[in-house]
Amino acid sequence: MSSTEYITLEEWKTRWEKGLTGWRINFVDTHLEKFLDRLTNGNTGLEIFVPLCGQSLDLKWLVDKGHKVCGVEASELAVCGMFTDAGLSPNKSQTHSGHTLYEACDGRLRVFSGDMLTLTSDTCGSFDCVWDKNSFGAVNATERERYVDLTYSLLKPQGRILMSAYCYDQSERKSMDAQKCYMVKSLQYTQFHLFPFLLIY
């Protein structure tokens, strides 16, 4: 997304409804598989947050690895599709924050449908790890500082973030290079441990 483009939540939902989801993959992210042990420091039973999770297969995979996983996604269509792909029939409820909560019967997989930027730890709790698969890049440029602040407000002290992001040749895509630099700057100056930081070309 360029620094000037602004996409509303309703437009994201419309893209899902129309099948305009070229970013989707039908397998578990290979970088998550490769770096999971470094994200979790080899531990199991951790609380992992996945922002803007879409219909990703990553969440169920993380659950199968022994973790408790919580996602947030604007499109209820995507959330329902993810639970269907996982072979799960979730319980559905409304939260005091206005989000719709989909939760597996065993409580190990939760996804909040709604605006991520209005989510708080009072609603979803706090987490040991965050798996950010280019979620930062999907956020409107004017809202990225709020995104960073919110992400860290949900992370426990000494928590870890694994971020997969895209960067481009500056001569070809100046806006994307500026986005990369802003992302690095935003995430470097925090009290939390950021490791590893992935840039996928």
Disulfide bonds with the S-S distance in Angstrom:
none
